[in-house]
Amino acid sequence: MKALGDYMAVLQKDLRLELRSREVIYSILLFSVLAVVILAFGFTWVSKNRNATYAPGALWLTVLFSATTGFNRFFDREKENAVFQGILLTPVSRAGLFLAKVTAQLLFILMTEVVFVPLILMFFNVGLALPGIFLAELILGTVAIVLVGTLFAALLMNARVRDVLLPIIIFPLSIPILLAGIKVSTLAFGAPLAEDPMKWLHFSAGYDIILLILTVFIFEKAVDL
Amino acid sequence: MPEVFNLDEVGVVFDHRYALYRISLAFPPGAATVVVGENGAGKSTLLSLLAGRLHHHAGTMQKNEALVGYLGHELMLYEDLTGMENLAFFARLWGRAPERSELAEVLDAVGLSGSHDKVVRAYSRGMKQRLAVSKLMVSNSRVWLMDEPTTGLDSRGRKWLYNVIRDAVSSGVTVVAASHIPAFVQAVADRVVVLARGRVRGVLPRGDGFVDQAFEMAGEGGA
């Protein structure tokens, strides 16, 4: 029960702070919209007939890069006045704390996806043949990126080269989920591939479960080292 | 009752050099211990070690109290939350769910009446310090570690803080504070630990002239 109470306390606090400043959402949103526009120009300028091939890659790169932008901003406010240290000096449930951070960050990124995913569909001129499967994969993929990103953003908060280290760690760990996301998105955009999208959805769900267990475990151990 | 902290030959290393060297100290429960020493003597390092923010590299350290409250140089407050929101948040993390009226009483008691709903960014340094002290007051901890707790407080604020600490000690709270202010030592200390260059120079119980003696031992001269 203490873990649940701590989870709610941290989540409410993070949402309240974001509602007040909107720093994280605005920085993710601005970056993602710019990324979509640049990628759209880059890929659709010459070969308009291959949009459906490029759109999945553009989508998942935007999700990954924009989420990474948000992680640093999200933890900047925890660094100010060493307040994250202050939280860790209370008997807060480490799992509750971590999961609250993951939930808040997930909500912020999903909110921005509501804006930039339709932009991708529009700029790349692709339709959704399998909207339910696409949505499920988008959420599962974002969860994986947020689990890895939140863990390492928290652990590297005081590192001097945090801005460089974070992508170096997050990007390789996100490759499996990017591959799954690109496969499912390709199928969802109506490409004639002889593959079952459910297979990749199951893979993504399994990857999320493994990451959830691992990241909570590592966070609990690492913050008290 | 067992000692709250028991340090035996403890060493802490920073940058290949001992910041604390062979420290052997015991901290009795329900007493106020003030650590004095010049800048760089190891006062903050000792408090960080007791708080669990640092690990020791030599010796053994026994901690007999799980919940330890810490007030450091960094006040560990959210600048964009109000005083009331900060206090309510940290009280919840300490496992308490006080009513708003109870928190308002605490904020009034620390001299922040009229500023409950202002964001901390708008507070003066002294007001932030008072709010940080109030975090200790709403915690469940029976041990308060306070690093230079008078920072930013005017003379009225300092007197207020002395009373807060003495009241807490009277109710059984163990206080370990670092300070370089003789008046603070005189007002709150039951005993003084003198540190110099990471080593314990002496431990003095409260008594006649103990403040002057402590600061002379620390190399800072008298009050």
Interface residues (C-beta under 8 A of the other chain):
Chain A: K2 G5 D6 A9 V10 K13 R16 L17 R20 S21 R77 E80 N81 A82 V83 Q85 G86 I87 L89 T90 P91 V92
Chain B: A51 G52 R53 A66 L67 V68 G69 Y70 G72 E74 L75 M76 L77 Y78 E79 D80 L81 E85 F89 F90 R92 L93 W94 G95 A97 K135 S139 N140
